[in-house]
Amino acid sequence: MNLDRRTVHGKDVPYIDFDAVVGRNSTFINLTEEQLESLGGAEYIALKLLLKVVAGVSICLWSFLVMNDLPFFSITSVFT
């Protein structure tokens, strides 16, 4: 399978600013040190976004659970 440079399955990849050959399992082939640093920056940005998404989902889930359970806790008496 011959992959075009700077494309993955015929699509542009805007998160990198160099020509790249992507092999099996998204492995980049023959990268220089500068290209590795650039690619690492894109991965760092993606990890920061993932952190925000996970934190947001977590906060929303806990907020929903607390709001859902507060009425139950307010009408039940545990220590009587």
Secondary structure, 3 states (H helix, E strand, C coil): CCCCCCEECCEECCCCCCCCEECHHHCEECCCHHHHHHHHHHHHHHHHHHHHHHHHHHHHHHHHHHHHHHHHHHHCCCCC
